[in-house]
Amino acid sequence: MIEAVFFDFDGVLTTDKYGSDTTNRYLGEATGLGFAKVDQTLERHNEALLLGRASHADIWPEVCRELWREIDYRLLDAAFRSTPMNAGVLNLARQLHGRYRLGIITDNKRDRMDCLRALHGLDALFDPVVVSAAVGLAKTDGAIFDHALQLAGLRPAQCLFIDNSRRNLAVAATLGMATIFHDDERNDAQALRGALERRLGISLASQSRRL
């Protein structure tokens, strides 16, 4: 029996497929450098940021040198805050809350997730929130799922994981977790609701509420 539902973050609880796209788009527009240049520069640091080997504060001086521009570090917080949250999926999570334990498993930067958890009060809805940069593990490695299961005190068969990456879902399924694919391009919250109802054997309200 499923007792917990874990959500991926970007592309599921947000409407951008990748958090880096959100951040780098904002920085490109705010500085006038454009998305492509900022994205190319920060991409070189992406793995270190995602696995917690470096923080944005650590790499910022180097990023400024590479871009030949002194960029106000405070823009990064504004970039994080520009993340478009997915109202339809969050509404589904609220309907599940109290009936199931909810959590997040995400490959993400620690400072970005700290910002968004506080901004949107995510910890009131999701526990645990497992961030790759905080634990030094990525979803390509089953160990991050094991870590989330240990925090929840549950077995794989008691948990369902929703992600917009079939590769990540395959890793979770190998451990014995139930999985649902969310197509971020369609972002069909009603289709996800139907998949959840079928998998969990429950009924959820179809009305959409504002975030």
Backbone as a ProteinNet text record, in pm:
[ID]
protein_1_A
[PRIMARY]
MIEAVFFDFDGVLTTDKYGSDTTNRYLGEATGLGFAKVDQTLERHNEALLLGRASHADIWPEVCRELWREIDYRLLDAAFRSTPMNAGVLNLARQLHGRYRLGIITDNKRDRMDCLRALHGLDALFDPVVVSAAVGLAKTDGAIFDHALQLAGLRPAQCLFIDNSRRNLAVAATLGMATIFHDDERNDAQALRGALERRLGISLASQSRRL
[TERTIARY]
84.3	0	88	53.7	130.4	99	203.1	186.7	249.5	337.5	404.6	414.8	401.5	417.3	530.6	633.8	747.3	737.1	766.1	762.4	903.5	934.2	1047.8	1010.5	1109.9	1080.4	1063.1	1172.8	1162.3	1099.5	1001.9	929.8	810	794.7	678.4	609.5	678.2	623	648.7	731.5	749.3	716.7	701.3	665.4	786.1	903.1	1025.5	1087.2	1133.6	1190.6	1314.1	1398.5	1523.9	1532	1574.7	1593	1701	1802.7	1909.6	1855.4	1757	1698.5	1633	1558.4	1492.4	1595.2	1694.8	1796.7	1873.9	1919.4	2005.6	1928.9	1802.1	1718.4	1703.6	1677.6	1662.5	1793.3	1904.7	2033.9	2070.6	2041	2071.1	1994.6	1866.6	1784.9	1825	1851.8	1883.1	2017	2112	2245.2	2261.4	2167.3	2180	2276.6	2329.4	2424.6	2356.1	2228.6	2153.8	2164.3	2061.3	2054.8	2172.2	2201.3	2300.6	2436.5	2480.8	2613.6	2619.3	2516.4	2512.1	2501.6	2417	2396.3	2524.6	2594.9	2720.6	2823.4	2829.7	2927.5	2893.1	2768.4	2729.6	2722.3	2700.6	2693.7	2823.3	2935.4	3064.7	3074.3	2992.2	2993.9	2874.8	2790.1	2661	2674.1	2761.3	2774.9	2822.3	2919.4	2969.3	2859	2776.3	2666.1	2560.3	2528.8	2424	2464.6	2593.4	2639.5	2695.9	2681.8	2724.1	2873.7	2948.5	3093.5	3132.6	3039.5	3061.6	2925.9	2928.3	2807	2818.2	2709	2715.4	2811.2	2814.9	2907.7	3052.2	3081.4	3217.2	3257.7	3165.2	3200.6	3177.5	3109.2	3066.2	3182.1	3292	3403.7	3453.9	3461.4	3507.2	3405.5	3277.1	3172.5	3182.2	3203.1	3215	3336	3446.1	3565	3538.7	3471.5	3444.7	3349.8	3259.6	3163.3	3214.2	3331.5	3389	3290.6	3225.8	3125.8	3112.8	3114.9	3090.6	2939.7	2887.3	2743.1	2707.1	2610.8	2565.3	2514.2	2574.2	2537.8	2391	2335.9	2196.6	2098.5	2143.5	2057.4	2023.4	2110.7	2088.6	1963.6	1944.4	1825.2	1699.6	1703.5	1589.3	1566.1	1674.7	1662.2	1594.5	1633.1	1568.7	1419	1387.2	1248.9	1161.4	1223.9	1147.7	1095.6	1128	1085.7	933.5	880.2	734.6	682.5	608.9	555.3	435.8	415.5	311.9	185.8	94.3	-23.7	-107.5	-122.9	-206.9	-154.1	-23.7	35.1	42.2	71	71.1	-67.6	-170.8	-306.9	-331.5	-280.5	-292.6	-220.4	-102.3	-27.2	-106.2	-170.6	-249.6	-365.6	-423.9	-533.8	-485.1	-362.1	-304.5	-258.1	-222.5	-166.7	-266.8	-218.5	-304.3	-352.3	-354.2	-390.4	-264.3	-161.2	-33.4	79.1	189.6	309.3	364.1	403.1	453.6	599.3	677.8	817.6	863.4	984	1047.6	1183.8	1215.4	1349.5	1394.6	1499.3	1536.5	1687.4	1732	1869	1867.1	1926	1912.4	2023	2035.9	2131.9	2074.2	2161	2112.6	2059.4	2131.1	2086	1956.3	1940.1	1814.3	1697.3	1713.1	1604.1	1576.2	1678.2	1657.3	1570.8	1601	1525.1	1379.7	1355.4	1219.9	1139.5	1206.3	1135.3	1080.6	1160.5	1115.7	1010.1	1032	941.2	801.6	792.7	663.1	613.9	684.8	641.4	632.7	727.5	720.5	733.7	805.6	826.9	698.3	596.9	468.6	390.4	428.1	357.9	440.9	573.1	661.4	765.6	772.7	871.4	889.2	1008.5	1132.3	1145.4	1234.8	1278.2	1425	1452.4	1587.4	1647.3	1753	1817.1	1955.9	1985.8	2112.2	2233.3	2232.5	2348.3	2366.3	2259	2267.8	2318.9	2293.9	2332.9	2446	2485.8	2595.9	2563.1	2434	2388.3	2293	2295.6	2206	2107.5	2001	1898	1944.3	2055.3	2111.4	2166.3	2182.1	2231.8	2117.6	2084.5	1974.7	1992.2	2113.3	2138.1	2055.7	2023.1	1944.5	1802.1	1751.1	1618.7	1622.5	1728.4	1744.5	1747.3	1816.3	1824.8	1685.8	1608.2	1473	1385.1	1397.6	1318.8	1355.2	1483.3	1527.1	1471.6	1471.8	1417.4	1268	1199	1054.1	1020.9	1118.8	1095.1	1003.7	1015.9	927.1	1007	942.3	1001	969.7	1047.6	1020.9	878.3	825.1	691.4	581.9	615.8	519	521.9	604.3	626.9	604.4	553.7	530.8	614.7	679.6	763.9	715.8	700.1	657	772.9	806.8	918	886.7	953.8	940.8	1055.4	1135.3	1245	1222.8	1208.1	1189.1	1314.2	1429.9	1553.7	1552.7	1511.8	1505.5	1401.2	1289.8	1184.9	1232.7	1314.4	1366.5	1453.7	1532.9	1616.9	1529.1	1426.5	1336.1	1262.5	1219	1144.8	1232.3	1360.6	1453.4	1460.2	1443.1	1445.1	1314.5	1210.6	1081.2	976.3	1005.2	907.9	810.6	685.4	589.9	626.2	595	634.2	522.7	522.8	433.6	515.5	504.6	571.8	481.3	536.8	465.3	531.7	458.2	510	512.8	632.3	641.6	601	612.2	573.4	421.6	349.3	202.8	155.3	224	188.2	38.6	-10.3	-153.2	-180.6	-220.9	-246.6	-364.5	-460.7	-575.7	-533.9	-442.6	-392.1	-314.4	-237.8	-164.2	-261.6	-366.8	-468.5	-527.3	-560.1	-615.9	-519.4	-391.3	-290.1	-276.1	-281.1	-272.8	-394.6	-511.6	-633.7	-629.8	-584.9	-578.9	-475.6	-359.7	-252.9	-283.5	-346.2	-372.2	-509.3	-599	-733.2	-816.6	-800.3	-873.3	-937	-1015.9	-1075.2	-1026.1	-983.5	-937.6	-1027.1	-1049.4	-1132.7	-1070.1	-1153.2	-1102.4	-1091.5	-1152.7	-1146.8	-1006	-964.9	-832	-838.7	-748.1	-740.6	-615.9	-624.3	-510.2	-403.8	-276.7	-162.8	-163.7
-120.4	0	125.7	221	345	433.9	478	567.5	704	716.5	843.7	869.4	996.6	1039.5	1140.8	1108.5	1198	1266.3	1395.6	1474.6	1520.1	1516.3	1592	1740.1	1828.4	1970.9	2036.4	2066.3	2136.5	2047.8	2103.1	2028.9	1954.9	1951.8	1889.3	1991.4	2035.7	2138.6	2279.6	2290.8	2416.6	2391.2	2496.8	2479.2	2487.2	2521.3	2514.4	2376.6	2319.8	2185	2177.2	2281	2283.8	2412.7	2400.2	2518.5	2610.8	2552.2	2633.9	2727.8	2680.8	2765.7	2888.7	2867.2	2978.3	3080.6	3031.5	3119.2	3193.2	3121.5	3182.1	3274.5	3245.4	3336.1	3471.1	3464.8	3589.6	3668.7	3600.5	3669.1	3726.6	3653.6	3702.5	3829.3	3831.7	3950.1	4066.3	4038.1	4144.4	4212.3	4136.1	4191.2	4237.6	4197.1	4229.4	4138.9	4038.1	3946.9	3840.1	3817.2	3716.7	3579.5	3498.6	3366.1	3278.3	3272.8	3177.2	3197.3	3321	3347.8	3311.2	3351	3318.6	3167.8	3104	2959.7	2882.2	2922.7	2854.9	2867.3	2983.1	3006.1	2925.8	2931.5	2861.3	2710.3	2664.8	2520.6	2451.4	2520.5	2460.2	2429.6	2495.8	2476.8	2394.3	2350.6	2293.2	2166.4	2075.8	1950.2	1974.8	2063.9	2095.4	2156.2	2241.1	2303	2200	2110.3	2010.9	1908	1878.9	1778.2	1839.3	1969.4	2034.9	2049	2032.6	2049.4	2195.8	2281.6	2426.8	2493.7	2616.2	2696.9	2809.9	2877.7	2993	3099.3	3113.6	3210.3	3173.2	3043.8	2997.7	3032	3013.4	3026.6	3166.3	3252.6	3381.5	3467.8	3480.1	3560.5	3507.4	3376.2	3317.6	3340.8	3329.4	3354	3497.4	3592.7	3733.3	3753.8	3688.2	3699.8	3639.8	3526.1	3460.5	3542.3	3615	3697.5	3839.2	3870.9	4006.1	4111.2	4079.5	4171.3	4147.8	4253.3	4241.6	4238.5	4122.3	4105.1	4101.9	4185.5	4192.8	4055	3999.9	3866.7	3859.8	3974.9	3977.1	3945.7	3957.7	3921.4	3773	3693.9	3549.8	3515.3	3583.4	3558.8	3594.6	3705.3	3744.6	3642.2	3587.4	3484.2	3359.6	3319	3203.5	3229.1	3349.7	3385.3	3393.6	3404.6	3413.6	3277.4	3172.1	3037	3028	2985.6	2974.2	2844	2855.5	2737.4	2682.4	2552.8	2483.7	2470.9	2566.7	2574.2	2447.4	2389.1	2270.9	2152.1	2126.7	2013.1	2040.8	2164.3	2198.8	2180.1	2209.6	2187.4	2039.1	1953.6	1809.6	1767.3	1823.9	1791	1830.8	1945.7	1989.3	1893.6	1840.3	1745.2	1612	1576.8	1453.8	1470.5	1594.5	1620.5	1581	1509.6	1461.7	1319.1	1280.1	1142.3	1058.2	1124.7	1060.3	1150.3	1089.9	1168.9	1217.6	1342.6	1400.3	1440.1	1422.2	1461.5	1511	1565.1	1610.2	1543.1	1492.7	1442.9	1515.8	1596.8	1682.2	1695.7	1693.6	1734.2	1885.4	1951.9	2097.1	2159.6	2292	2368.4	2394.8	2389	2401.5	2541.6	2644.8	2780.7	2814.8	2763.8	2787.7	2722.9	2597.7	2529.5	2590.4	2635	2703.5	2826.8	2902	3022.8	2990.1	2892.4	2861.6	2789.7	2711.5	2647.9	2753.2	2855.3	2961.9	3049.7	3083.2	3172.5	3113.6	2984.4	2921.7	2831.9	2831.8	2751	2603.2	2553.8	2414.8	2313.2	2349.6	2254	2222.5	2308.8	2280.9	2172.5	2147.7	2051	1925.8	1943.5	1833.9	1804.2	1678.5	1634.2	1482.7	1440.2	1518.1	1588.7	1689.2	1753.3	1716	1631.2	1578.6	1647.2	1723.4	1804.8	1747.5	1722.8	1658.4	1730.4	1863.6	1939.1	1927.4	1900.2	1887.6	1750.9	1648.9	1512.7	1457.2	1531.9	1487.8	1368.4	1352.3	1239.9	1289.6	1225.8	1262.6	1150	1181	1080.5	970.9	991.5	883	771.2	800.6	704.6	668.5	543.2	501.4	540.2	579.1	611.3	730.5	825.1	940.7	897	796.7	744	665.2	588.4	517.4	615.9	728	830.5	886.6	915.1	968.6	867.5	740.4	635.9	622.1	633.2	625.1	740.8	860.7	977	961.4	900.8	881.6	760.4	672	550.5	452.8	448.2	364.5	274.8	167	77.5	127.7	88.3	132.5	104.6	-12.9	-50.5	37.7	114.8	203.3	344.1	365	500.3	511	626.3	659.7	782.2	781.4	892.8	947.6	1079.5	1149.2	1231.5	1213.8	1287.5	1311.7	1411.8	1438.8	1376.3	1291.6	1221	1070.7	1004.2	858.9	788.6	847.3	787.6	785.2	896.2	900	802.7	792.7	700.4	555.8	525.6	389.3	352	448.7	423.3	394.9	477.5	457.4	324.8	290.6	165.9	44.2	55.3	-55.2	-86.9	15.9	-3.7	-60.5	-55	-107.1	-0.9	126.3	233.4	235.4	270	296.2	429.9	447.7	570.6	620.4	753.1	816.8	918.9	915.3	1012.8	1133.9	1253.7	1378.9	1446.4	1461.7	1524.4	1675.7	1732.6	1875.6	1962.4	1910.9	1990.5	2006.7	1900.9	1910.2	1973.6	1942.9	1989.9	1975.6	1855.2	1827.1	1779.4	1873.1	1839.7	1744	1753.2	1663.3	1520	1505.3	1371.1	1314.1	1399	1353.8	1317	1394.8	1361.8	1223.3	1197.2	1067.3	953.7	975.8	872.6	845.8	951.3	935.6	861.8	896.4	830.2	681	648	506.2	431.4	493	424.7	412.4	516.9	518.7	463.4	452.4	403.5	500.4	630.3	734.7	829.1	924.2	1027.8	1163.3	1247.2	1381.5	1482.1	1596.8	1700.3	1745.9	1769.8	1812.1	1962.8	2038	2182.4	2230.5	2331.3	2389.4	2510.5	2519.6	2633.8	2714.3	2843.8	2930.3	2908.3	2924	2908.8	3021.5
0	0	0	-86.7	-94.4	26	93.7	208.1	185.9	84.9	60.7	-88.7	-125.8	-264.9	-269.7	-346.9	-365.3	-501.8	-504.2	-626.6	-663.3	-792.3	-842.8	-832.5	-843.6	-830.9	-968.1	-1037.5	-1165.5	-1271.7	-1342.6	-1443.8	-1389.8	-1258.4	-1194.7	-1103.7	-1001.2	-912.4	-964.4	-1068.9	-1140.4	-1287	-1364.6	-1505.3	-1598	-1547.5	-1627.1	-1611.2	-1722.2	-1720.4	-1632.2	-1639.4	-1563.8	-1482.7	-1356.8	-1274.4	-1328.2	-1391.3	-1448.3	-1555	-1632.2	-1736.1	-1674.1	-1566.2	-1497.6	-1449.2	-1376.8	-1319	-1426.8	-1526.9	-1628.2	-1721.4	-1744.2	-1823.6	-1751.9	-1620.6	-1544.3	-1544.9	-1516.8	-1512	-1648.4	-1755.8	-1889.1	-1922.2	-1881.6	-1906.9	-1816.8	-1690.3	-1594.3	-1624.5	-1678.2	-1706	-1849.9	-1936.5	-2077.7	-2152.4	-2085.4	-2148.3	-2233	-2208	-2281.3	-2218	-2240.8	-2179.8	-2221.1	-2348.6	-2399.3	-2334.2	-2321.8	-2265.3	-2117.3	-2043.2	-1900.8	-1881.8	-1960.3	-1947.5	-1977.6	-2080.7	-2117.1	-2005.9	-1943.1	-1836.9	-1711.8	-1668.7	-1546.5	-1565.5	-1688.6	-1714.5	-1674.1	-1685.8	-1651	-1501.6	-1423.2	-1277.2	-1229.6	-1321.2	-1283.6	-1199.6	-1240.2	-1166	-1023	-1007.2	-873.1	-787	-846.7	-772.8	-735.2	-827.5	-802.3	-698	-688.8	-593.6	-465.2	-450.1	-327.3	-311.6	-420.5	-413.6	-413.7	-454.2	-454	-440.9	-390.7	-383.6	-486.2	-510.4	-600.5	-546.6	-414.5	-355.6	-387.2	-389.6	-419.6	-563	-655.3	-797.2	-852.8	-776.4	-831.9	-883.6	-809.4	-863.5	-998.1	-1011.1	-1136.8	-1247.8	-1214.7	-1313.9	-1366.2	-1275.9	-1317.7	-1408.3	-1376.3	-1461.7	-1599.8	-1602.6	-1730	-1816.8	-1752.3	-1825.8	-1851.4	-1798.7	-1812	-1762.2	-1651.7	-1596.5	-1446.7	-1367.9	-1224.9	-1203.7	-1166.5	-1152.6	-1005.4	-968	-829.7	-786	-682.6	-635.3	-591.9	-553.3	-508.5	-621.2	-744.3	-856.4	-854.3	-795.4	-792.6	-712	-599.8	-518.9	-597.1	-669.6	-752.4	-862.6	-916.3	-1020.1	-964.4	-845.4	-781.8	-763.7	-716.7	-686.7	-811.7	-927	-1052.4	-1098	-1025.8	-1063.3	-1073	-1187.3	-1203.1	-1141.6	-1033.5	-966.4	-1044.5	-1032.6	-1109.1	-1023.4	-1039.5	-953.1	-959.1	-1077.7	-1090.7	-1013.7	-1021.7	-951.2	-801.2	-764.5	-622.2	-561.3	-639.7	-591.2	-565.8	-655	-633.4	-505.7	-483.8	-362.6	-238	-242.8	-127.1	-101.7	-208.8	-191.5	-134.3	-164.6	-110.9	33.4	70.7	202.6	311.8	410	517.2	493.7	366.5	332.5	307.5	260.1	230.6	278.8	310.7	337.7	204.3	197.5	73.8	90.7	-13.7	-10.2	-146	-149.2	-272.7	-282.4	-400.8	-431.1	-556.1	-546.9	-658.5	-674.5	-799.3	-831.5	-841.3	-743.3	-736.5	-654.1	-672.5	-595.1	-455.6	-357	-219.1	-189.7	-233	-200.5	-272.9	-394.4	-467.1	-394.7	-353.4	-285.4	-148.9	-78.7	49.7	28.8	-77.1	-108.7	-138.8	-224.4	-267.7	-160	-77.4	34	129.2	157.8	246.7	178.9	52.3	-20.4	-32.6	-60.7	-87.9	25.7	137.9	251.3	219.3	140.6	94.8	207.6	313.1	421.7	497.6	485.1	550.2	476.7	351.2	268.1	241.7	230.7	191.4	299.8	340.1	437.9	421.2	374.9	363	227.7	226.3	101.9	83.6	-13.7	-34.7	-157	-133.5	-237.4	-265.3	-391.4	-427.6	-369.5	-376	-327.9	-177.4	-105.8	40	82.2	-0.4	37.5	-48.1	-151.8	-237.6	-324.1	-356.7	-438	-545.2	-661.8	-770.7	-798.6	-873.2	-900.6	-996.2	-1062.6	-1143.8	-1055.6	-926.9	-828.8	-734.5	-723.9	-637.8	-492.2	-452.8	-312.1	-265	-354.7	-310.4	-275.6	-347.2	-315.8	-184.3	-165.3	-37.9	78.3	58.6	163.1	194.4	90.8	111.7	184.5	147.5	212.2	359.7	389.5	528.7	610.1	551.5	621.9	647.5	551.2	565.7	651.8	670.8	747.9	675.9	542.2	461.5	367.5	322.8	224.3	83.4	-16.5	-154.1	-199.7	-166	-210.8	-150.8	-48.6	14.7	-44.5	-147.3	-198.8	-349.4	-389.5	-529.4	-563.4	-679	-720.6	-854.1	-862	-983.4	-1037.2	-1164.2	-1224.6	-1371.7	-1429.6	-1573.1	-1651.9	-1587.6	-1652.8	-1640.5	-1754	-1750.8	-1697	-1721.4	-1670	-1517.6	-1455.5	-1309.7	-1255.5	-1325.6	-1283.6	-1290.1	-1390.7	-1403.4	-1284	-1235	-1117.7	-996.1	-976.1	-861.9	-872.7	-993.1	-1013.3	-985.2	-1017.9	-991.7	-842.9	-760.7	-615.3	-562.6	-645.1	-602.2	-576.1	-609.9	-591.6	-708.9	-681.7	-788.8	-852.7	-979.9	-1049	-1139.9	-1161.3	-1258.6	-1336.5	-1468.4	-1553.7	-1573.2	-1550.1	-1576.7	-1695.7	-1803.5	-1924.7	-1904.1	-1885.1	-1854.1	-1972.9	-2094.4	-2211	-2218	-2190.4	-2187.3	-2056.9	-1948.2	-1814.2	-1789.3	-1807.1	-1793.5	-1650.7	-1566	-1425	-1412	-1503.5	-1496.9	-1530.2	-1625.6	-1657.1	-1538.9	-1471.8	-1353.4	-1242.2	-1227.2	-1126.6	-1153.8	-1280.9	-1316.2	-1287.6	-1319.4	-1293.8	-1144.4	-1065.1	-919.9	-865.8	-914.4	-867.4	-898.9	-1018.9	-1055.4	-972.8	-954.5	-882.2	-733	-676.8	-532.6	-496.9	-596.3	-568.9	-489.3	-520.4	-448.5	-548.7	-497.9	-581.3	-532.8	-628.4	-597.6	-668.6	-606.1	-667.4	-798	-898.1	-1029.1	-1041.6	-948.6	-956.6	-932.7	-1007	-992.3	-901.7	-807	-717	-747.3	-722	-746.7	-641.8	-682.5	-591.4	-491
[MASK]
+++++++++++++++++++++++++++++++++++++++++++++++++++++++++++++++++++++++++++++++++++++++++++++++++++++++++++++++++++++++++++++++++++++++++++++++++++++++++++++++++++++++++++++++++++++++++++++++++++++++++++++++++++

